[in-house]
Amino acid sequence: MEFHKIARSGQIPEGVVRRFFAGEVEVAVSRSDGEVHAMSNYCTHLDCLLSSGRVTDEGLLCSCHGSVFDYDSGEPLHPPATRPITVFPVKEEDGHVYVGISEELAEAAMRRRASGSRRLSPPSATS
């Protein structure tokens, strides 16, 4: 597992969610009760950005439909999401935040709903 320096500690204040990149992986990073948490940035319900969500006492709240994900396991605590999000190990050292990314975690975090699943089909070419 490789740890990526993604931010200065001060860039992740208490109660705030921010988006960062660890290599190619988009990560939602938050701080709750002084602890930094890193999760995949896409809700497993409809791919909404978790970095636009909110920190709650229970977990990370998706702003689109209200799903809440456990900080430690990524498990959904409140519907409509039913599948967990990817959670990454975090280290905070010397005033910087590092997120651990393995090939397996990166693959899981980048797996999203089918990109065309929410789009209308293109018009047919026949008249």
N, CA, C and O atoms as a Tinker XYZ file with bonds, in Angstrom:
   508  protein
     1  N      0.854000   -1.172000    0.000000    73     2
     2  CA     0.000000    0.000000    0.000000    64     1     3
     3  C      0.896000    1.230000    0.000000    63     2     4     5
     4  O      1.893000    1.302000    0.718000    81     3
     5  N      0.510000    2.187000   -0.824000    73     3     6
     6  CA     1.268000    3.431000   -0.931000    64     5     7
     7  C      0.454000    4.560000   -0.297000    63     6     8     9
     8  O     -0.732000    4.719000   -0.587000    81     7
     9  N      1.104000    5.341000    0.571000    73     7    10
    10  CA     0.438000    6.491000    1.178000    64     9    11
    11  C      0.761000    7.742000    0.377000    63    10    12    13
    12  O      1.920000    8.013000    0.063000    81    11
    13  N     -0.290000    8.505000    0.048000    73    11    14
    14  CA    -0.167000    9.731000   -0.745000    64    13    15
    15  C     -0.411000   10.931000    0.165000    63    14    16    17
    16  O     -1.397000   10.972000    0.901000    81    15
    17  N      0.492000   11.904000    0.109000    73    15    18
    18  CA     0.268000   13.148000    0.839000    64    17    19
    19  C     -0.768000   13.939000    0.059000    63    18    20    21
    20  O     -0.536000   14.314000   -1.091000    81    19
    21  N     -1.920000   14.194000    0.690000    73    19    22
    22  CA    -3.000000   14.854000   -0.054000    64    21    23
    23  C     -3.300000   16.265000    0.424000    63    22    24    25
    24  O     -3.877000   17.058000   -0.321000    81    23
    25  N     -2.916000   16.594000    1.659000    73    23    26
    26  CA    -3.288000   17.912000    2.177000    64    25    27
    27  C     -2.473000   18.247000    3.420000    63    26    28    29
    28  O     -1.881000   17.377000    4.058000    81    27
    29  N     -2.464000   19.533000    3.739000    73    27    30
    30  CA    -1.977000   19.962000    5.048000    64    29    31
    31  C     -3.106000   19.712000    6.041000    63    30    32    33
    32  O     -4.279000   19.801000    5.677000    81    31
    33  N     -2.778000   19.411000    7.252000    73    31    34
    34  CA    -3.802000   19.125000    8.266000    64    33    35
    35  C     -4.822000   20.251000    8.375000    63    34    36    37
    36  O     -6.012000   19.982000    8.543000    81    35
    37  N     -4.390000   21.499000    8.286000    73    35    38
    38  CA    -5.279000   22.644000    8.408000    64    37    39
    39  C     -6.281000   22.775000    7.278000    63    38    40    41
    40  O     -7.250000   23.523000    7.403000    81    39
    41  N     -6.070000   22.060000    6.171000    73    39    42
    42  CA    -7.011000   22.105000    5.055000    64    41    43
    43  C     -8.250000   21.250000    5.310000    63    42    44    45
    44  O     -9.207000   21.281000    4.536000    81    43
    45  N     -8.223000   20.490000    6.397000    73    43    46
    46  CA    -9.350000   19.622000    6.730000    64    45    47
    47  C     -9.805000   19.965000    8.150000    63    46    48    49
    48  O     -9.492000   19.248000    9.100000    81    47
    49  N    -10.548000   21.070000    8.283000    73    47    50
    50  CA   -11.009000   21.467000    9.617000    64    49    51
    51  C    -12.133000   20.562000   10.121000    63    50    52    53
    52  O    -12.771000   19.853000    9.342000    81    51
    53  N    -12.358000   20.596000   11.397000    73    51    54
    54  CA   -13.416000   19.821000   12.046000    64    53    55
    55  C    -14.763000   20.095000   11.381000    63    54    56    57
    56  O    -15.142000   21.248000   11.177000    81    55
    57  N    -15.492000   19.005000   11.040000    73    55    58
    58  CA   -16.846000   19.127000   10.525000    64    57    59
    59  C    -16.965000   19.471000    9.053000    63    58    60    61
    60  O    -18.065000   19.748000    8.574000    81    59
    61  N    -15.855000   19.460000    8.323000    73    59    62
    62  CA   -15.864000   19.836000    6.906000    64    61    63
    63  C    -15.487000   18.633000    6.055000    63    62    64    65
    64  O    -14.649000   17.823000    6.451000    81    63
    65  N    -16.113000   18.515000    4.877000    73    63    66
    66  CA   -15.768000   17.474000    3.906000    64    65    67
    67  C    -15.135000   18.169000    2.709000    63    66    68    69
    68  O    -15.654000   19.174000    2.223000    81    67
    69  N    -14.013000   17.634000    2.232000    73    67    70
    70  CA   -13.332000   18.204000    1.071000    64    69    71
    71  C    -12.965000   17.084000    0.104000    63    70    72    73
    72  O    -12.830000   15.922000    0.488000    81    71
    73  N    -12.809000   17.467000   -1.162000    73    71    74
    74  CA   -12.396000   16.512000   -2.199000    64    73    75
    75  C    -10.907000   16.683000   -2.472000    63    74    76    77
    76  O    -10.409000   17.798000   -2.626000    81    75
    77  N    -10.210000   15.552000   -2.527000    73    75    78
    78  CA    -8.796000   15.518000   -2.876000    64    77    79
    79  C     -8.574000   14.346000   -3.820000    63    78    80    81
    80  O     -9.455000   13.507000   -4.005000    81    79
    81  N     -7.396000   14.298000   -4.411000    73    79    82
    82  CA    -7.005000   13.170000   -5.246000    64    81    83
    83  C     -5.782000   12.508000   -4.641000    63    82    84    85
    84  O     -4.825000   13.178000   -4.254000    81    83
    85  N     -5.825000   11.195000   -4.563000    73    83    86
    86  CA    -4.683000   10.384000   -4.153000    64    85    87
    87  C     -4.314000    9.590000   -5.397000    63    86    88    89
    88  O     -4.891000    8.538000   -5.672000    81    87
    89  N     -3.347000   10.106000   -6.140000    73    87    90
    90  CA    -3.068000    9.530000   -7.447000    64    89    91
    91  C     -4.268000    9.785000   -8.335000    63    90    92    93
    92  O     -4.686000   10.931000   -8.498000    81    91
    93  N     -4.823000    8.737000   -8.907000    73    91    94
    94  CA    -5.982000    8.834000   -9.799000    64    93    95
    95  C     -7.320000    8.736000   -9.056000    63    94    96    97
    96  O     -8.382000    8.910000   -9.653000    81    95
    97  N     -7.260000    8.462000   -7.771000    73    95    98
    98  CA    -8.466000    8.175000   -7.001000    64    97    99
    99  C     -9.019000    9.448000   -6.355000    63    98   100   101
   100  O     -8.299000   10.170000   -5.666000    81    99
   101  N    -10.304000    9.708000   -6.589000    73    99   102
   102  CA   -10.987000   10.853000   -6.004000    64   101   103
   103  C    -11.473000   10.454000   -4.613000    63   102   104   105
   104  O    -12.151000    9.440000   -4.449000    81   103
   105  N    -11.118000   11.266000   -3.608000    73   103   106
   106  CA   -11.368000   10.909000   -2.223000    64   105   107
   107  C    -12.116000   12.027000   -1.502000    63   106   108   109
   108  O    -11.774000   13.200000   -1.651000    81   107
   109  N    -13.130000   11.670000   -0.724000    73   107   110
   110  CA   -13.816000   12.607000    0.175000    64   109   111
   111  C    -13.129000   12.488000    1.527000    63   110   112   113
   112  O    -13.078000   11.407000    2.113000    81   111
   113  N    -12.600000   13.604000    2.020000    73   111   114
   114  CA   -11.848000   13.597000    3.274000    64   113   115
   115  C    -12.556000   14.518000    4.262000    63   114   116   117
   116  O    -12.917000   15.645000    3.924000    81   115
   117  N    -12.750000   14.029000    5.482000    73   115   118
   118  CA   -13.438000   14.811000    6.500000    64   117   119
   119  C    -12.745000   14.617000    7.843000    63   118   120   121
   120  O    -11.919000   13.723000    8.027000    81   119
   121  N    -13.118000   15.499000    8.777000    73   119   122
   122  CA   -12.616000   15.370000   10.141000    64   121   123
   123  C    -13.821000   15.397000   11.079000    63   122   124   125
   124  O    -14.652000   16.304000   11.030000    81   123
   125  N    -13.890000   14.381000   11.930000    73   123   126
   126  CA   -14.960000   14.283000   12.916000    64   125   127
   127  C    -14.340000   13.895000   14.251000    63   126   128   129
   128  O    -13.592000   12.921000   14.340000    81   127
   129  N    -14.658000   14.663000   15.286000    73   127   130
   130  CA   -14.078000   14.437000   16.625000    64   129   131
   131  C    -12.559000   14.383000   16.572000    63   130   132   133
   132  O    -11.933000   13.596000   17.281000    81   131
   133  N    -11.973000   15.221000   15.730000    73   131   134
   134  CA   -10.522000   15.321000   15.630000    64   133   135
   135  C     -9.869000   14.286000   14.735000    63   134   136   137
   136  O     -8.684000   14.403000   14.425000    81   135
   137  N    -10.608000   13.287000   14.319000    73   135   138
   138  CA   -10.051000   12.204000   13.497000    64   137   139
   139  C    -10.355000   12.438000   12.019000    63   138   140   141
   140  O    -11.473000   12.794000   11.646000    81   139
   141  N     -9.335000   12.229000   11.187000    73   139   142
   142  CA    -9.505000   12.392000    9.741000    64   141   143
   143  C     -9.978000   11.073000    9.139000    63   142   144   145
   144  O     -9.482000   10.002000    9.487000    81   143
   145  N    -10.957000   11.173000    8.223000    73   143   146
   146  CA   -11.517000   10.005000    7.544000    64   145   147
   147  C    -11.416000   10.227000    6.041000    63   146   148   149
   148  O    -11.611000   11.341000    5.554000    81   147
   149  N    -11.109000    9.162000    5.311000    73   147   150
   150  CA   -11.031000    9.234000    3.844000    64   149   151
   151  C    -11.875000    8.121000    3.256000    63   150   152   153
   152  O    -11.762000    6.957000    3.640000    81   151
   153  N    -12.735000    8.511000    2.302000    73   151   154
   154  CA   -13.660000    7.575000    1.667000    64   153   155
   155  C    -13.725000    7.868000    0.186000    63   154   156   157
   156  O    -13.344000    8.950000   -0.261000    81   155
   157  N    -14.216000    6.887000   -0.587000    73   155   158
   158  CA   -14.439000    7.162000   -2.002000    64   157   159
   159  C    -15.418000    8.330000   -2.099000    63   158   160   161
   160  O    -16.253000    8.518000   -1.214000    81   159
   161  N    -15.318000    9.104000   -3.158000    73   159   162
   162  CA   -16.086000   10.349000   -3.249000    64   161   163
   163  C    -17.466000   10.164000   -3.871000    63   162   164   165
   164  O    -18.196000   11.143000   -4.023000    81   163
   165  N    -17.843000    8.948000   -4.233000    73   163   166
   166  CA   -19.124000    8.741000   -4.905000    64   165   167
   167  C    -20.044000    7.855000   -4.082000    63   166   168   169
   168  O    -19.669000    6.753000   -3.681000    81   167
   169  N    -21.246000    8.344000   -3.837000    73   167   170
   170  CA   -22.257000    7.586000   -3.115000    64   169   171
   171  C    -22.634000    6.355000   -3.949000    63   170   172   173
   172  O    -22.721000    6.431000   -5.174000    81   171
   173  N    -22.850000    5.252000   -3.289000    73   171   174
   174  CA   -23.204000    4.020000   -3.999000    64   173   175
   175  C    -24.670000    3.993000   -4.423000    63   174   176   177
   176  O    -25.096000    3.059000   -5.103000    81   175
   177  N    -25.434000    4.987000   -4.037000    73   175   178
   178  CA   -26.834000    5.041000   -4.450000    64   177   179
   179  C    -26.938000    5.562000   -5.879000    63   178   180   181
   180  O    -27.358000    4.827000   -6.773000    81   179
   181  N    -26.559000    6.825000   -6.110000    73   179   182
   182  CA   -26.654000    7.400000   -7.462000    64   181   183
   183  C    -25.424000    8.214000   -7.848000    63   182   184   185
   184  O    -25.534000    9.159000   -8.629000    81   183
   185  N    -24.267000    7.869000   -7.319000    73   183   186
   186  CA   -22.996000    8.510000   -7.686000    64   185   187
   187  C    -22.906000    9.992000   -7.329000    63   186   188   189
   188  O    -22.117000   10.716000   -7.936000    81   187
   189  N    -23.679000   10.453000   -6.377000    73   187   190
   190  CA   -23.555000   11.846000   -5.942000    64   189   191
   191  C    -22.198000   12.032000   -5.269000    63   190   192   193
   192  O    -21.631000   11.087000   -4.722000    81   191
   193  N    -21.690000   13.251000   -5.315000    73   191   194
   194  CA   -20.396000   13.546000   -4.704000    64   193   195
   195  C    -20.532000   13.639000   -3.190000    63   194   196   197
   196  O    -21.264000   14.483000   -2.672000    81   195
   197  N    -19.826000   12.771000   -2.493000    73   195   198
   198  CA   -19.870000   12.807000   -1.038000    64   197   199
   199  C    -19.122000   14.017000   -0.488000    63   198   200   201
   200  O    -19.367000   14.436000    0.643000    81   199
   201  N    -18.215000   14.580000   -1.278000    73   199   202
   202  CA   -17.484000   15.768000   -0.826000    64   201   203
   203  C    -18.392000   16.988000   -0.733000    63   202   204   205
   204  O    -17.990000   18.011000   -0.177000    81   203
   205  N    -19.599000   16.901000   -1.262000    73   203   206
   206  CA   -20.560000   17.995000   -1.078000    64   205   207
   207  C    -21.546000   17.660000    0.044000    63   206   208   209
   208  O    -22.540000   18.357000    0.245000    81   207
   209  N    -21.247000   16.580000    0.766000    73   207   210
   210  CA   -22.098000   16.158000    1.867000    64   209   211
   211  C    -21.731000   16.838000    3.170000    63   210   212   213
   212  O    -21.119000   17.906000    3.180000    81   211
   213  N    -22.117000   16.197000    4.285000    73   211   214
   214  CA   -21.906000   16.776000    5.604000    64   213   215
   215  C    -21.364000   15.749000    6.578000    63   214   216   217
   216  O    -21.653000   14.556000    6.481000    81   215
   217  N    -20.575000   16.239000    7.515000    73   215   218
   218  CA   -20.098000   15.426000    8.623000    64   217   219
   219  C    -21.206000   15.385000    9.673000    63   218   220   221
   220  O    -21.732000   16.428000   10.062000    81   219
   221  N    -21.560000   14.188000   10.131000    73   219   222
   222  CA   -22.529000   14.045000   11.222000    64   221   223
   223  C    -21.885000   13.204000   12.319000    63   222   224   225
   224  O    -20.807000   12.642000   12.128000    81   223
   225  N    -22.547000   13.122000   13.457000    73   223   226
   226  CA   -22.026000   12.290000   14.545000    64   225   227
   227  C    -21.971000   10.822000   14.148000    63   226   228   229
   228  O    -21.098000   10.084000   14.606000    81   227
   229  N    -22.902000   10.394000   13.296000    73   227   230
   230  CA   -22.977000    8.986000   12.888000    64   229   231
   231  C    -21.997000    8.625000   11.783000    63   230   232   233
   232  O    -21.367000    7.568000   11.814000    81   231
   233  N    -21.874000    9.528000   10.793000    73   231   234
   234  CA   -21.043000    9.235000    9.639000    64   233   235
   235  C    -21.171000   10.328000    8.602000    63   234   236   237
   236  O    -21.680000   11.412000    8.888000    81   235
   237  N    -20.710000   10.044000    7.401000    73   235   238
   238  CA   -20.726000   11.015000    6.310000    64   237   239
   239  C    -22.090000   10.980000    5.624000    63   238   240   241
   240  O    -22.538000    9.929000    5.165000    81   239
   241  N    -22.745000   12.144000    5.559000    73   239   242
   242  CA   -24.081000   12.273000    4.989000    64   241   243
   243  C    -23.985000   12.711000    3.538000    63   242   244   245
   244  O    -23.354000   13.722000    3.231000    81   243
   245  N    -24.611000   11.952000    2.645000    73   243   246
   246  CA   -24.685000   12.326000    1.235000    64   245   247
   247  C    -25.756000   13.394000    1.089000    63   246   248   249
   248  O    -26.881000   13.217000    1.556000    81   247
   249  N    -25.415000   14.495000    0.447000    73   247   250
   250  CA   -26.347000   15.620000    0.343000    64   249   251
   251  C    -27.474000   15.377000   -0.657000    63   250   252   253
   252  O    -28.475000   16.093000   -0.628000    81   251
   253  N    -27.342000   14.399000   -1.530000    73   251   254
   254  CA   -28.382000   14.177000   -2.545000    64   253   255
   255  C    -29.651000   13.553000   -1.982000    63   254   256   257
   256  O    -30.741000   14.092000   -2.174000    81   255
   257  N    -29.525000   12.431000   -1.293000    73   255   258
   258  CA   -30.717000   11.705000   -0.860000    64   257   259
   259  C    -30.679000   11.279000    0.602000    63   258   260   261
   260  O    -31.562000   10.553000    1.058000    81   259
   261  N    -29.667000   11.721000    1.338000    73   259   262
   262  CA   -29.649000   11.505000    2.781000    64   261   263
   263  C    -29.032000   10.223000    3.287000    63   262   264   265
   264  O    -29.136000    9.932000    4.479000    81   263
   265  N    -28.388000    9.438000    2.428000    73   263   266
   266  CA   -27.703000    8.252000    2.934000    64   265   267
   267  C    -26.573000    8.696000    3.859000    63   266   268   269
   268  O    -25.948000    9.732000    3.633000    81   267
   269  N    -26.316000    7.908000    4.897000    73   267   270
   270  CA   -25.219000    8.171000    5.821000    64   269   271
   271  C    -24.325000    6.943000    5.824000    63   270   272   273
   272  O    -24.808000    5.815000    5.921000    81   271
   273  N    -23.002000    7.168000    5.715000    73   271   274
   274  CA   -22.032000    6.077000    5.662000    64   273   275
   275  C    -21.124000    6.111000    6.887000    63   274   276   277
   276  O    -20.626000    7.168000    7.275000    81   275
   277  N    -20.917000    4.944000    7.489000    73   275   278
   278  CA   -20.043000    4.809000    8.646000    64   277   279
   279  C    -18.610000    5.198000    8.269000    63   278   280   281
   280  O    -18.092000    4.768000    7.238000    81   279
   281  N    -17.983000    6.013000    9.113000    73   279   282
   282  CA   -16.627000    6.480000    8.832000    64   281   283
   283  C    -15.609000    5.351000    8.760000    63   282   284   285
   284  O    -14.695000    5.390000    7.937000    81   283
   285  N    -15.762000    4.343000    9.618000    73   283   286
   286  CA   -14.749000    3.289000    9.700000    64   285   287
   287  C    -14.948000    2.145000    8.714000    63   286   288   289
   288  O    -13.980000    1.604000    8.179000    81   287
   289  N    -16.202000    1.776000    8.474000    73   287   290
   290  CA   -16.457000    0.614000    7.612000    64   289   291
   291  C    -16.970000    0.987000    6.224000    63   290   292   293
   292  O    -16.859000    0.191000    5.291000    81   291
   293  N    -17.533000    2.197000    6.077000    73   291   294
   294  CA   -18.153000    2.593000    4.814000    64   293   295
   295  C    -19.549000    2.039000    4.631000    63   294   296   297
   296  O    -20.194000    2.307000    3.617000    81   295
   297  N    -20.028000    1.270000    5.598000    73   295   298
   298  CA   -21.375000    0.677000    5.499000    64   297   299
   299  C    -22.442000    1.771000    5.547000    63   298   300   301
   300  O    -22.308000    2.739000    6.296000    81   299
   301  N    -23.506000    1.618000    4.745000    73   299   302
   302  CA   -24.598000    2.588000    4.816000    64   301   303
   303  C    -25.387000    2.401000    6.113000    63   302   304   305
   304  O    -25.813000    1.294000    6.441000    81   303
   305  N    -25.572000    3.493000    6.837000    73   303   306
   306  CA   -26.322000    3.456000    8.091000    64   305   307
   307  C    -27.771000    3.878000    7.892000    63   306   308   309
   308  O    -28.653000    3.514000    8.671000    81   307
   309  N    -28.004000    4.657000    6.826000    73   307   310
   310  CA   -29.353000    5.126000    6.492000    64   309   311
   311  C    -29.544000    5.004000    4.989000    63   310   312   313
   312  O    -28.636000    5.342000    4.228000    81   311
   313  N    -30.706000    4.529000    4.541000    73   311   314
   314  CA   -30.993000    4.419000    3.117000    64   313   315
   315  C    -31.143000    5.802000    2.490000    63   314   316   317
   316  O    -31.255000    6.796000    3.207000    81   315
   317  N    -31.147000    5.872000    1.184000    73   315   318
   318  CA   -31.457000    4.798000    0.255000    64   317   319
   319  C    -30.255000    3.940000   -0.162000    63   318   320   321
   320  O    -30.462000    2.880000   -0.754000    81   319
   321  N    -29.020000    4.343000    0.117000    73   319   322
   322  CA   -27.867000    3.508000   -0.266000    64   321   323
   323  C    -27.932000    2.181000    0.474000    63   322   324   325
   324  O    -28.297000    2.124000    1.648000    81   323
   325  N    -27.569000    1.106000   -0.240000    73   323   326
   326  CA   -27.563000   -0.225000    0.370000    64   325   327
   327  C    -26.186000   -0.876000    0.293000    63   326   328   329
   328  O    -25.943000   -1.892000    0.944000    81   327
   329  N    -25.288000   -0.298000   -0.495000    73   327   330
   330  CA   -23.934000   -0.854000   -0.635000    64   329   331
   331  C    -22.928000    0.080000    0.039000    63   330   332   333
   332  O    -23.106000    1.298000    0.023000    81   331
   333  N    -21.873000   -0.486000    0.631000    73   331   334
   334  CA   -20.871000    0.343000    1.306000    64   333   335
   335  C    -20.015000    1.124000    0.305000    63   334   336   337
   336  O    -19.917000    0.769000   -0.870000    81   335
   337  N    -19.404000    2.189000    0.806000    73   335   338
   338  CA   -18.409000    2.917000    0.028000    64   337   339
   339  C    -17.033000    2.448000    0.487000    63   338   340   341
   340  O    -16.906000    1.833000    1.546000    81   339
   341  N    -16.014000    2.734000   -0.300000    73   339   342
   342  CA   -14.652000    2.345000    0.038000    64   341   343
   343  C    -14.085000    3.314000    1.070000    63   342   344   345
   344  O    -14.230000    4.530000    0.943000    81   343
   345  N    -13.438000    2.760000    2.089000    73   343   346
   346  CA   -12.788000    3.546000    3.128000    64   345   347
   347  C    -11.285000    3.319000    3.006000    63   346   348   349
   348  O    -10.832000    2.194000    2.795000    81   347
   349  N    -10.519000    4.398000    3.142000    73   347   350
   350  CA    -9.064000    4.332000    3.010000    64   349   351
   351  C     -8.384000    4.578000    4.351000    63   350   352   353
   352  O     -8.886000    5.346000    5.171000    81   351
   353  N     -7.242000    3.926000    4.577000    73   351   354
   354  CA    -6.477000    4.230000    5.789000    64   353   355
   355  C     -5.900000    5.639000    5.700000    63   354   356   357
   356  O     -5.538000    6.108000    4.621000    81   355
   357  N     -5.822000    6.300000    6.843000    73   355   358
   358  CA    -5.332000    7.680000    6.907000    64   357   359
   359  C     -4.246000    7.775000    7.964000    63   358   360   361
   360  O     -4.343000    7.173000    9.033000    81   359
   361  N     -3.202000    8.548000    7.642000    73   359   362
   362  CA    -2.173000    8.897000    8.622000    64   361   363
   363  C     -2.070000   10.417000    8.644000    63   362   364   365
   364  O     -2.135000   11.070000    7.603000    81   363
   365  N     -1.911000   10.962000    9.825000    73   363   366
   366  CA    -1.677000   12.394000    9.962000    64   365   367
   367  C     -0.347000   12.560000   10.686000    63   366   368   369
   368  O     -0.221000   12.224000   11.863000    81   367
   369  N      0.641000   13.083000    9.967000    73   367   370
   370  CA     1.993000   13.213000   10.512000    64   369   371
   371  C      2.603000   14.543000   10.097000    63   370   372   373
   372  O      2.453000   14.980000    8.956000    81   371
   373  N      3.291000   15.178000   11.033000    73   371   374
   374  CA     4.033000   16.409000   10.743000    64   373   375
   375  C      3.189000   17.452000   10.016000    63   374   376   377
   376  O      3.678000   18.138000    9.118000    81   375
   377  N      1.919000   17.566000   10.409000    73   375   378
   378  CA     1.065000   18.584000    9.827000    64   377   379
   379  C      0.524000   18.278000    8.445000    63   378   380   381
   380  O      0.012000   19.166000    7.764000    81   379
   381  N      0.634000   17.012000    8.022000    73   379   382
   382  CA     0.111000   16.604000    6.713000    64   381   383
   383  C     -0.780000   15.378000    6.866000    63   382   384   385
   384  O     -0.641000   14.596000    7.807000    81   383
   385  N     -1.710000   15.232000    5.902000    73   383   386
   386  CA    -2.606000   14.084000    5.868000    64   385   387
   387  C     -2.203000   13.194000    4.699000    63   386   388   389
   388  O     -2.008000   13.664000    3.578000    81   387
   389  N     -2.082000   11.904000    4.983000    73   387   390
   390  CA    -1.704000   10.899000    3.987000    64   389   391
   391  C     -2.830000    9.871000    3.885000    63   390   392   393
   392  O     -3.379000    9.436000    4.897000    81   391
   393  N     -3.164000    9.491000    2.656000    73   391   394
   394  CA    -4.196000    8.484000    2.426000    64   393   395
   395  C     -3.553000    7.274000    1.767000    63   394   396   397
   396  O     -2.813000    7.405000    0.791000    81   395
   397  N     -3.842000    6.093000    2.308000    73   395   398
   398  CA    -3.289000    4.848000    1.783000    64   397   399
   399  C     -4.132000    4.306000    0.650000    63   398   400   401
   400  O     -5.344000    4.134000    0.780000    81   399
   401  N     -3.472000    4.039000   -0.463000    73   399   402
   402  CA    -4.165000    3.514000   -1.642000    64   401   403
   403  C     -3.441000    2.254000   -2.102000    63   402   404   405
   404  O     -2.243000    2.277000   -2.381000    81   403
   405  N     -4.184000    1.165000   -2.175000    73   403   406
   406  CA    -3.672000   -0.060000   -2.780000    64   405   407
   407  C     -4.384000   -0.226000   -4.120000    63   406   408   409
   408  O     -5.361000    0.469000   -4.395000    81   407
   409  N     -3.908000   -1.124000   -4.935000    73   407   410
   410  CA    -4.554000   -1.370000   -6.225000    64   409   411
   411  C     -6.002000   -1.815000   -6.021000    63   410   412   413
   412  O     -6.900000   -1.383000   -6.743000    81   411
   413  N     -6.217000   -2.677000   -5.033000    73   411   414
   414  CA    -7.556000   -3.190000   -4.754000    64   413   415
   415  C     -8.499000   -2.072000   -4.287000    63   414   416   417
   416  O     -9.639000   -1.991000   -4.743000    81   415
   417  N     -8.023000   -1.216000   -3.380000    73   415   418
   418  CA    -8.860000   -0.110000   -2.900000    64   417   419
   419  C     -9.147000    0.886000   -4.018000    63   418   420   421
   420  O    -10.263000    1.391000   -4.134000    81   419
   421  N     -8.140000    1.165000   -4.837000    73   419   422
   422  CA    -8.334000    2.110000   -5.948000    64   421   423
   423  C     -9.386000    1.585000   -6.908000    63   422   424   425
   424  O    -10.257000    2.335000   -7.352000    81   423
   425  N     -9.310000    0.306000   -7.228000    73   423   426
   426  CA   -10.278000   -0.293000   -8.143000    64   425   427
   427  C    -11.695000   -0.230000   -7.568000    63   426   428   429
   428  O    -12.650000    0.090000   -8.276000    81   427
   429  N    -11.816000   -0.539000   -6.279000    73   427   430
   430  CA   -13.137000   -0.501000   -5.638000    64   429   431
   431  C    -13.692000    0.919000   -5.606000    63   430   432   433
   432  O    -14.887000    1.117000   -5.824000    81   431
   433  N    -12.846000    1.907000   -5.340000    73   431   434
   434  CA   -13.299000    3.298000   -5.240000    64   433   435
   435  C    -13.698000    3.867000   -6.590000    63   434   436   437
   436  O    -14.567000    4.735000   -6.666000    81   435
   437  N    -13.074000    3.388000   -7.651000    73   435   438
   438  CA   -13.353000    3.934000   -8.974000    64   437   439
   439  C    -14.497000    3.200000   -9.669000    63   438   440   441
   440  O    -14.941000    3.612000  -10.741000    81   439
   441  N    -14.972000    2.116000   -9.062000    73   439   442
   442  CA   -16.107000    1.387000   -9.615000    64   441   443
   443  C    -17.368000    2.175000   -9.295000    63   442   444   445
   444  O    -17.678000    2.406000   -8.126000    81   443
   445  N    -18.079000    2.579000  -10.302000    73   443   446
   446  CA   -19.288000    3.374000  -10.111000    64   445   447
   447  C    -20.419000    2.748000  -10.885000    63   446   448   449
   448  O    -20.227000    1.787000  -11.630000    81   447
   449  N    -21.607000    3.303000  -10.700000    73   447   450
   450  CA   -22.749000    2.832000  -11.479000    64   449   451
   451  C    -22.436000    2.997000  -12.954000    63   450   452   453
   452  O    -21.594000    3.820000  -13.315000    81   451
   453  N    -23.084000    2.243000  -13.801000    73   451   454
   454  CA   -22.864000    2.354000  -15.249000    64   453   455
   455  C    -23.088000    3.795000  -15.679000    63   454   456   457
   456  O    -24.119000    4.387000  -15.359000    81   455
   457  N    -22.139000    4.356000  -16.395000    73   455   458
   458  CA   -22.203000    5.777000  -16.733000    64   457   459
   459  C    -23.434000    6.129000  -17.550000    63   458   460   461
   460  O    -23.901000    7.267000  -17.490000    81   459
   461  N    -23.961000    5.206000  -18.294000    73   459   462
   462  CA   -25.134000    5.503000  -19.102000    64   461   463
   463  C    -26.450000    5.198000  -18.404000    63   462   464   465
   464  O    -27.517000    5.418000  -18.976000    81   463
   465  N    -26.389000    4.703000  -17.194000    73   463   466
   466  CA   -27.616000    4.246000  -16.539000    64   465   467
   467  C    -28.592000    5.363000  -16.232000    63   466   468   469
   468  O    -29.785000    5.105000  -16.073000    81   467
   469  N    -28.125000    6.587000  -16.146000    73   467   470
   470  CA   -29.030000    7.693000  -15.828000    64   469   471
   471  C    -29.289000    8.567000  -17.045000    63   470   472   473
   472  O    -29.961000    9.593000  -16.932000    81   471
   473  N    -28.781000    8.191000  -18.180000    73   471   474
   474  CA   -28.926000    9.021000  -19.357000    64   473   475
   475  C    -29.973000    8.445000  -20.297000    63   474   476   477
   476  O    -30.205000    7.237000  -20.340000    81   475
   477  N    -30.590000    9.335000  -21.041000    73   475   478
   478  CA   -31.527000    8.882000  -22.057000    64   477   479
   479  C    -30.749000    8.315000  -23.222000    63   478   480   481
   480  O    -29.632000    8.755000  -23.494000    81   479
   481  N    -31.309000    7.363000  -23.903000    73   479   482
   482  CA   -30.668000    6.803000  -25.096000    64   481   483
   483  C    -30.659000    7.856000  -26.186000    63   482   484   485
   484  O    -31.579000    8.669000  -26.276000    81   483
   485  N    -29.607000    7.846000  -27.028000    73   483   486
   486  CA   -29.590000    8.811000  -28.135000    64   485   487
   487  C    -30.722000    8.511000  -29.104000    63   486   488   489
   488  O    -31.153000    7.364000  -29.215000    81   487
   489  N    -31.213000    9.540000  -29.812000    73   487   490
   490  CA   -32.284000    9.304000  -30.764000    64   489   491
   491  C    -31.826000    8.329000  -31.849000    63   490   492   493
   492  O    -30.653000    8.306000  -32.223000    81   491
   493  N    -32.753000    7.537000  -32.339000    73   491   494
   494  CA   -32.380000    6.562000  -33.354000    64   493   495
   495  C    -32.135000    7.273000  -34.684000    63   494   496   497
   496  O    -32.709000    8.326000  -34.961000    81   495
   497  N    -31.277000    6.673000  -35.489000    73   495   498
   498  CA   -30.890000    7.274000  -36.776000    64   497   499
   499  C    -31.945000    7.017000  -37.854000    63   498   500   501
   500  O    -31.896000    7.623000  -38.925000    81   499
   501  N    -32.888000    6.130000  -37.581000    73   499   502
   502  CA   -33.906000    5.836000  -38.604000    64   501   503
   503  C    -35.004000    6.887000  -38.606000    63   502   504   505
   504  O    -35.321000    7.455000  -37.561000    81   503
   505  N    -35.588000    7.153000  -39.772000    73   503   506
   506  CA   -36.657000    8.146000  -39.841000    64   505   507
   507  C    -37.999000    7.504000  -39.929000    63   506   508
   508  O    -39.013000    8.199000  -39.994000    81   507
